[in-house]
Amino acid sequence: MSILEIGAFLVGLSALFGYLNYRYLRLPHTIGLVMIALAASLVIILIEALSPASPVMEIVTGVLMQIDFHDTVMRGMLSFLLFAGALHVDFTAFKTRARAIALMATLGILISTFFIGWMTWLILNAFGIEMPFIWALVFGALISPTDPVAVLGLFKTVNVPETLEAKMGGEALFNDGVGVVVFTVMVAVAVGGNAHGGDVDAWFVAELFFTEAVGGAVLGLIAGYAGYRAMLHIDEHNLEVLITLALVMVTYAVALRLHMSGLIAMVVAGLFIGNQGMKYAVSETTRDYIKKFWSLIDEILNSVLFLLIGLEVLVIAKLVDHAGVALLIIPVTLAARWFSVFVPISILSRWSSFTQGAIPILTWGGLRGGIAVALALSLPSNEYKPTILTITYAVVLFSIIVQGLTIKPLVERIVAKGKLQEPSA
């Protein structure tokens, strides 16, 4: 199939399933898409089981197999989605909570990675499923970051208090960049060397972190400033929208070529344009056009991404291994999320005040999504990949559907009790 035909298939299904959800299910848009796509996938699997001669499974999986989920998400969609998300973040609110965001996005990721890895290793071995500890840590690294696309989408349906929204959104925007670095290190250790054939040592880890994280942040700052200066000297809304689009595509391509974190670069560039650029470089008309353009891009790509998550079960079903045990890992990831929130807040509580309501909301609102599935699919083929992929998909579906549908009543109940009137921190 051509790129046009694949695009037509995905956008057409997104529109159809979105319509069905709006008319009949009335669920939040992305959650409704996942559930309808998942239901459609299960129906196709059932059709194949009852009528093996049916071509339906072959046709649909044929299309999906032409889509590299990892490259589509990590090297395509995520650049636009992260920039669009960061564009709407209030930097003032973000800056006043920078310590909490930074600690949860770094220390929190490490705590979660090792807790999940250790518990997963214990559970699998208890059921006679052999998996080296380092591969359990690989799973811990890929499932620990909260998904910025899922978390930012949450704010469209749930009225989270401003102080908590800044922490959740800021952490989600940055911890995926840190999480990918940790994931890269763990995979390198697991396969016995780094991408250049050398040993994985402290120097490799430091160089990787500096190149990916610091390099990505600097690149994003330079790109954001360049875009800001370009828009400052013109007043043509169509051209200025084009400049922001070019900024995203060129910067992300450069980041990939230089082995820097394009994820972090997009967040920094989005924050710069969304605050400094929107405030000083554009007119009111241009500001409105830019916001509407990126809101539309965000909505379209979000729809396609969550559709793919639901349909991907048709591809993953062939690799499913130990699905029953995967269900036992779900509470482990929730416990790890609780620890990764509790420890940073406990440390910062010496200088700042936090209410008790922040911990359960941050824990339950830490959704996992397409990034985790993309990282799992990117693993080298070995005897451990099917198990890791099965567990990852189970956690992601639980996170999107169960946590996504129940976070609103949880927030409303805690707000009603007056627990979220928290000071700035």
N, C-alpha and C positions, 0 to 999 in steps of 0.2 A: 504493500500500500504506500501511496505517496504521503508526504508530510501533510498536505492539504486534507487528504482522506482521513488520516489519523486525527488531525485537529477537528475535523467535522464530526467524527465519531465521539470524541470526548466532549466537545462543547455542546453537541446536540443532546447527548445523554444528560449532561449537567443541566441543561435547560428543561428537559423533559422531567427528570427526577425532581428538580427544584419546583416545577409546576405542581407535580403530584404532592410534594410535601406541603406546599403553600395551600393547596386546595383541601387536602384531606388530613394530613398528619399534624400540621401546624407546629412542628418542632423547630428549634433554631435551625437556620438554613444548612449549615455545614453538618450538623449532627443528623439532620433528616437525610441529607445526601448519602452519608456513610451508611445509614440504616437501610435505605432503599437499595443502594448498590450492593450491600451485603446480602440482602434478601434476594435480589436478582441473581447474585452469584450462587447462592445456595439452591435456587430453583434450577439453574443451569446444571449444577452438579447432580441434582436429583433426576433431571431429564436424562443426563448421560447414564446414570445408574439404571434407570428403567428402560432406556432405549439406547444402547451403545452405538447403534447405527446413526443416531441423530447427529447432524453436522453442527449443531448450535455451539457446543463446547469448543470444537475445533476452530470455528470462525472467530469467536470472541477471544479465546486465548491466543489465536494467531495474531490478532491486533495487539493484544497486551504484550506479547513476547517481543514485538518490534519496539516497544517503549522501554528504554533502560530507566527504571524507576530512580536509581541512584543518581545518574547523570541529569535526568529531568528535574529532580528536586534540588540536588546540591549544586549543579552547574547551570541551572536555568531559573526555575521558579523562585528559589529562595532569595536571589538577588533583588528581584522586584518586590517580593513580599516583605522582606526586612526593611527595605528603603521606605516602602509605603507605610509600614508600621511605625518606624522611627520618625517619619515626617509629622506624625500627629502627637508625638510625645512632648509634653511641656518640660523643657530643659530645667527650668527653675525648680519645679517639683522633683525632677530627677536628681538635680545636684544636691538638694538638701537631704536626700536619702542615699547619697552615693556610698557611704560606708556600709550600710546594710546591703545594698545591691552588690557591691564589690565582694563582700564576704560570702554572701550566699552563692554568688556566681563562681567562686574559686574554692574556698574551703568547703562549702556545701557540696560542690560537685565531687571533691575528693572523698569526703565522708560517705556520700551516697555510693560512689563507685566501689569502694572497698567493702562497705556493709552488704550491698547487693551481691557482689562477687563472692564474698565469704559464705553468705547464707545460701546462695544458689548452688555453690559447690557442695555444701553440706546436704542440702535437700536431694540433689541429683545422685550423690553417692549413696545416700540412705536408701534410695530406690534402685540401687544397682546400676545406675547410669554413669559410666565413667566419663569424666571430663576433667582435664588438667585445671589446676587452680587459675592459671594465667588466662585460660579461655573463659572461665567464669568472670574474671575481672574485665575481659573484653566486653562481655555482655553488660556488666555493671557500668562501664564507661559509656556505652552507646545508649543505654536506657535512662541514665541519670539526668541529663539536661532536660529541662522543661521546654516544650516546643513553642517558640515565639508565635508561630502562625496560629496554633490552637489557643494559646493564652490570650493573645490580642483579640482573637475572634470572640473569646468569652466576654470581653468588655462590651460587645455590641448587644448582648442579651442580658447581662447581669449588671446591676447598678452597684459596682464595688466602690466603697468610699475612696476618696482621692488619695489619701496617704497610702492605702494598701494597693491601689491600682498602680501607683508609681513604683512601688517595690516589686510587685508581680511582673509588670511590664518591663521594667529595667532589667531585672534578673533574667527574664526569658530572652530578651534581646542579646544579652552578653554571654549567658552561660552556655549557649550552643557553640560559640566560638571556642571557649575554654574546653568544653566537652569534647569537641572534635580533636583538639590537640592531645588531650588525655587518651582518647580512643586511638589515635595514631600511634602514640607511644606504646600502648598496651598491645596493639596488633604487631608492632615491630618486635616487641619482646617475645610474643607468642610464636612468630614465624622464625625467630632466631637471627634477626638483623634488621637494619633500617633499609630504606628504599635504595640507598647508594651502596649497599653491600657491607657496610661497616657494623661495628658493634653498637648496641644501645647502652650508652653510658650517661653519666651526669652531663657531660658536655653536649651530647646529642640532644638531650631533653632541654637544656638551657637554650641551645641554638634554635631548636624547633619552636620553643615558646616565644623567643625574641623575634624570630622571623615571622611567624604566623600572627601572634597576638599584637605585639608592638608595631611590627611592620604594617599590619592591616590597619591599625588605628591611625598611624601616620599617613598612610595612603588615603584613607577615608577623609582625614582632615584636609589634606592637600586638594583632593577632588572636590570636597565641599566648598572650600575657599575659592577654587577656580570657577565653579558654577556660580557662586555668589557674586564674584567680580564681573562675570559675563552678564548676568541678569541685571546688575546694578546700572549698567550703562545703556540699557535698551528698555523700551516699553512696548512690547509686542507679545501678547499673551500666547499666541500659537508657537512662536519661536522659543519663548521661555519654557513652555511645556516640553518642547523638543530638546532643549538643553538639559532638563532634568532627566529625560529618558536616555539621552546620550551619556550623561554622567554615570548613570547606573550601569549601562552595558559596557562602556569602555573601562570604567574602574574595576568592575568585576572580572573582565577579561584580563586586565593587567595583573590583578591580584592572583589569578590562577596561574598565569605565566611566570610570575615571580615567586610562586609558592608562599604567598601571604594569605592571611585569612580574609577572603572576600566577604565573609559573613560580618566580621567586625568592621571592615571598611564600609559596608553598606549602612550599618547602624550609625557609625560616626558621621558619615556623609549625610544621612537622613536627618540626624539631629541638628547638624549645622544648617542645612537648607531649611528645615522645618521651623527653626527658631530665628537664627540670625538672618537667613535669606528672606523668609516670609515677613519678617518685621521691618527690614530696612531696604531690601533690594527690589521688591516688586510692588506693583499697584494693587489696589483692592480687587480690581477686575482679574488681574493675573493670578492673584492669590486664590480667588474662587475657582478659576479654571484649573490650576495645578491641583488643588485639593480634590476637585471632582474627578479629574483624570486619574489620579492615583487611587482614589476610592474605587473607581470602576475597575482598574487593573487588579487591585487587591481582591475585589469581589469575584471577578472572573477566574483568576488563578486559584483562589481559595476553593472555589466550586470544583474546578478540575482536580485539584490536589486531593480533596476529601472524597471525590468520586473514585479516584484511582485507589485510595486506601481501601474502599469498600470492594472494588473489583479485583484488587490484587490477591484476594483469597483464592481466585481461580488458578493463579500461578503458584502461590505458596502451598495450596492444598496438596500438590504433588510432592512437596518436601516436608510435609508435616511429620513431626517425630515427637512422641511423648507429650501429646496435647493435654492429657490428664494432669501430669506433673506441672505443666505450665500454669495451670490455675492456682497452684500453691505458691507460685512466685509473685502473684499479684499483691497479696498482703505484704510480702517482703519489700516490694518497691514502695508501697505506701509507708511502711515503717521507716525505710531509709529516707524517704522524703521528709518525714516528721523529724528525724534526727538532723538532717541537713538544714532544716529551718530552725530547730530548737537550739542547736549549738551556737550558730552565729548570733541569734537574738539574745541568748544568755550572755555571750561575751560582750555584746554592745549595750546590754542593759545596765552596765556599770556607768555608762556615760549618757545613755538615752532612755526614755521611757517607752515601753511597749505594753499594749493591753493583751490580756489573755486571748482575746478573739483573733489576734493576728495569726497565731500558730495554726489553728485548725483551718482557717481560710487559705493560708499560704500552702498548707499541706494538700488539702483536697483540690485546690485550684491549680496545682502544678501539673498540668496536662501534658501527656506525651502524644506525639503525632507522627507526621510523615518523615521527619528527620531520623528518628530511631529506626523506622522500617528501611529507609534508604541506606543507613550505615550497616544494618544487618545484611542487606542484600549485597553490599560491597565487599563482604568478607571473602577471603579466598576459599575455594571449594575444599572441604575436608569433612571428616566424619562428625564434627561438632557443629557445623553451620546449620543443618536442618533443625537441631534442637534449639539453638540460639534464635533462629528465625521464628520458630513456633512460639517460643516464650515471648519474644518481642511483639509479635502480632497480637497475642492474647492480651498483653499489658496495654498496648495501644488502643485496641478496641474497647477494653474496659474503661480506660481513661477517657476516651472521647464520648462514649455512650453513657456509661454509668456516672462518672464524675461530672461530665458535661451537663447531664440532665438534672443532677441533684445539687449542684453548687449554688444555684439561685435560691432555693428554699433554705439552704444552710446559711448563706449570707443574710437573708431576710430575718431568720430566727436570731442570729447573733446581733444584728443591728437593732432588732426590736428589744433585745435585752440591754442595749446601750453599751455593748462591749467594744465597739469599734470607734468610739470617739477618742482616737489616740493622738498624742502629741506628735509633732514632726520628729522624725528620726531617720 
